[in-house]
Amino acid sequence: GFTCYITGWGSMDHFGNSPDKLQQAPINIVEHAVCSKPEWWGSLALKTMVCAGGDGIISGCHGDSGGPLHCFSDDVWRVHGIVSYGPAGMCNQVSKPTVFT
């Protein structure tokens, strides 16, 4: 399996509070078959994209765009994508994972 992390300077909450230190959090990968369901991201989630989060606990937020999704496998850290988009308005929405390209 993969251990993946999202890293960024984005808002800490939907009120726009910014962190003093670079933030990093473990985040679960969501399979494309789930992420592309109509009640998730539907056709906005392309097969070339990676979705992670959507549990309502950990996600990217405003200001995280361009930041990495990095995963550890085979004793090596690799960047698997960069933050592309997430839900408008409130962050950490259930069934609205952060999407990476």
N, C-alpha and C positions, 0 to 999 in steps of 0.2 A: 504493500500500500504506500500511499504518499502522505507525507506530512507537509501541509501547505500553509503559508502565512501571507497575510495582506499587510502592507506597510505604507504609511503615509502621514501627511500633515493635515488631513481633512478634519472637518468638524467632529467634535466628540458627541454631539447630540443635534437634534433638529432645531435647537435654538441658535446654532451657529457658534457655540463655544469652541475656541481653537485650543489645541494642546500646546504646552510649553516644550514638550519633548517629542521627538519622532515616535509615532505609535506603531506597534506591531501586534498582530493577533493571529492565532491559529484559525483557519477557516476551512470548512468542508467543501469539497468539490461536489457539484450537482451534475448528474448525468444529463446529456443533451436531450434525451427522451423525456425527462422530467422538466427541464428548464424551458423547453419549447412547447409545453402544454398551454392551451389557451388561457387558463387561469394563472399561469406563471408569466413568461415573456412572449409566448406564442411565436409568430414568425419573425419577431425582432431578434430572437436568439438564433443566430446562424450557426451552421455546423462548424465553422471555423473559429467560433468563440468558445470560451470556457466560462462556465457559471460557477460561482461559489457563494456559500452563505444561504440566505433565505430562511434561516431558522428563527428570525426575529431577535437574535442575540448579538451576532457579529456580522458586520457588513462594512463596505466602503461607505463614505459619506461625502458631502460637498467639500471639494478641495483635494480629494484623493485621486482624481483623474490623472492618468499617466504614471501612477505608482505601480510597483511590481506585485505580481502573484508569484512567489517563489516557493518551490517544493524541493524536498530532500528525498532523493532515491539513489540507490546504488552508490552510497557514500559521497554523493555530489549534490550541491545546491544548484538548481537551475531556475531561470525565470521562465514561467509557463504562460505569462501574459501580462498585459498592463491594463489598469482600470480604464474601462471605456464608459460604462454607464451603470446607473442604478435607478431606484425609484425617485421621482421628483417629490419634493416636499419632505416627508418624514423618512429617515433612514431606518434600517433594521426592520423592514417590513417582512412578515411571513410570506413565503412564496414569491418574493421579489429579490432574488439574489443579485449580488454585484456581478456584472458581466465584464469579462476581460477579452482583449483582442491580441 
